[in-house]
Amino acid sequence: MSKGVRCMWMRGGTSKGGYFLAEDLPENQALRDAFLVRAMGSPDPRQIDGMGGGDPLTSKIAVVRKSDLPAVDVDYLFLQVSVDAPVVSDAQNCGNLLAGVGPFAIARGLVETQSPTTEVRIFMENTGQMAVARIETPNGEINEEGGASIDGVPGTAAPIALTFQDTAGSSCGSLLPSGQAKDTINGIDVTMIDNGMPCVVLRAEDIGINGHETSLELEANTELRQKLEALRLACGPIMNLGDVTKKTVPKMTMVSRAENSGAISTRTFIPHRCHKSIGVLGAVSVATACLIPESTAFDLAQRGSGTERYLSIEHPSGEMTVVAGLDNQDNINTAAILRTARKLMDGEIFA
């Protein structure tokens, strides 16, 4: 494409990427993907010839359209553009980029604002889930300033509350796709779980680490990465994900006791780079594992009590709190996360 294409660049949560209206991208998937790969500058570790930042967390795309579904405002398709390969994947959601969908939809005129807040009902196309984003819109205008902070992002911004509904088994067909809270794969106990994001949860000590290493230390551990990838490939078919060799799911999360009064500590590979924090829906899946007896996380976690649990999921750059709503059998039926987003650029992108 030689013409410029309308695009807004935003930080959503602890990720960053391009937000497009579906109508502004080619309808043909192959043409769309080729455009996005070039726009990001892939495949290149620096993505020097595009807008990507040389990291999976900054090589993301949100495609948004006005929804035809009843009681839904917009449809959101997340696309992960590989940094080092000409690959675009729709195999997962991104709860961080989701934080920017509401403000983007309002800015593009897809949703009428209310005062003082506007709720945007979002259908996540990747997995068929629903989320509701609550945006501060005093006097009908998006508030871009505020005192909310999230770990992994400097400064403060207006809070955006994200509430997820019916997330269990969204990719794998059931919350525990193997039918068990714990399985032994390649000699290592794992919990295979999907409450919005397919994750393999394992105890850090079982794979030879303490779980409090930095992301760079873990990425430099070749033996660890090989073990994790062998586990991931073995778990993929069991989780109804098929051959995951070229997929970005499941995520591999190693858990240990919390260091800073949280519920649990995490280190996550996504799948071949160690996450600098943790994905929103990954945090929901891990929080859920903390509440399931016999899971790999259960005995390590500070679980709280009551029908509303605040579970602080610690990660390399801080923590993310999942507010879990439980029924009388301690099953999670809702999960909410506080995020922020910020518009960085609005204009045209060339590829």
Summary of the structure (lengths in Angstrom):
residues: 351
radius of gyration: 19.3
end to end distance: 5.8
largest distance: 58.6
contacts: 1277
relative contact order: 0.15
helix: 21%
strand: 34%
